[in-house]
Amino acid sequence: MLKTDIVTFAVMTFAVIFIVAALSFFPVHALSTIAEHLSL
C-alpha cells in the first residue's frame, strides 16, 4: 500500500512538473513563431 502511494505521488509530481514546463515553454514558442511570420 505504501509503495503504491509512493508511485502515485511520484506520477502526480511528474505530471505537475510537466504541465508547468509545458505552460512555460509553449507560449514562448508560439510567440516566437508568430513573431517570425510577422517579421517575414
Rosetta silent file (secondary structure, phi, psi, omega in degrees, C-alpha in Angstrom):
SEQUENCE: MLKTDIVTFAVMTFAVIFIVAALSFFPVHALSTIAEHLSL
SCORE:     score description
SCORE:     0.000 S_00000001
   1 L     0.000  -44.702  179.814    0.000    0.000    0.000 S_00000001
   2 H   -64.578  -40.094  179.343    2.778    2.393    0.892 S_00000001
   3 H   -63.182  -38.922  177.343    4.649    1.550   -2.311 S_00000001
   4 H   -63.863  -39.628  178.762    1.507    2.296   -4.333 S_00000001
   5 H   -64.592  -38.834  179.475    1.162    5.651   -2.562 S_00000001
   6 H   -65.736  -42.303  179.139    4.781    6.488   -3.368 S_00000001
   7 H   -64.358  -43.626  178.797    4.284    5.600   -7.040 S_00000001
   8 H   -61.425  -43.615  178.925    1.077    7.661   -7.204 S_00000001
   9 H   -62.641  -40.812  179.667    2.832   10.615   -5.566 S_00000001
  10 H   -64.304  -42.899  179.850    5.744   10.325   -8.000 S_00000001
  11 H   -65.017  -42.434  179.971    3.412   10.240  -11.017 S_00000001
  12 H   -65.345  -41.443  179.127    1.421   13.232   -9.761 S_00000001
  13 H   -63.127  -43.856  178.507    4.610   15.196   -9.063 S_00000001
  14 H   -62.621  -40.003 -179.708    5.948   14.400  -12.543 S_00000001
  15 H   -64.349  -42.887  179.706    2.613   15.417  -14.102 S_00000001
  16 H   -64.084  -44.132  179.230    2.604   18.763  -12.285 S_00000001
  17 H   -62.464  -41.594  179.998    6.199   19.473  -13.304 S_00000001
  18 H   -63.975  -42.527 -179.568    5.419   18.531  -16.921 S_00000001
  19 H   -64.033  -44.710  179.415    2.334   20.788  -17.014 S_00000001
  20 H   -62.654  -42.782  179.447    4.256   23.741  -15.555 S_00000001
  21 H   -64.365  -40.905  179.618    7.112   23.205  -18.010 S_00000001
  22 H   -64.546  -43.069  179.494    4.678   22.938  -20.934 S_00000001
  23 H   -67.155  -30.106  179.108    2.868   26.129  -19.924 S_00000001
  24 H   -77.351  -34.091 -172.393    6.208   27.902  -19.567 S_00000001
  25 H   -88.322  -46.414 -169.651    7.634   26.656  -22.887 S_00000001
  26 H   -66.605  -39.620  176.643    4.768   26.544  -25.397 S_00000001
  27 H   -60.301  -38.886  178.571    3.597   30.203  -25.135 S_00000001
  28 H   -64.547  -42.775  179.324    7.187   31.355  -25.758 S_00000001
  29 H   -63.997  -41.583 -179.681    7.466   29.002  -28.737 S_00000001
  30 H   -66.304  -42.827  179.582    4.114   30.197  -30.135 S_00000001
  31 H   -65.184  -40.003  179.371    5.049   33.861  -29.720 S_00000001
  32 H   -66.430  -36.849  177.899    8.430   33.353  -31.379 S_00000001
  33 H   -66.491  -43.246  178.930    6.757   31.549  -34.297 S_00000001
  34 H   -64.253  -42.457  179.488    4.183   34.346  -34.718 S_00000001
  35 H   -63.089  -37.698  179.638    6.923   36.988  -34.496 S_00000001
  36 H   -64.901  -42.738  178.821    8.929   35.126  -37.122 S_00000001
  37 H   -66.812  -38.218 -179.679    5.943   35.093  -39.512 S_00000001
  38 H   -68.710  -36.053 -179.035    5.228   38.795  -38.864 S_00000001
  39 H   -69.963  -28.661  176.129    8.865   39.767  -39.500 S_00000001
  40 L   -76.294    0.000    0.000    8.715   37.994  -42.868 S_00000001
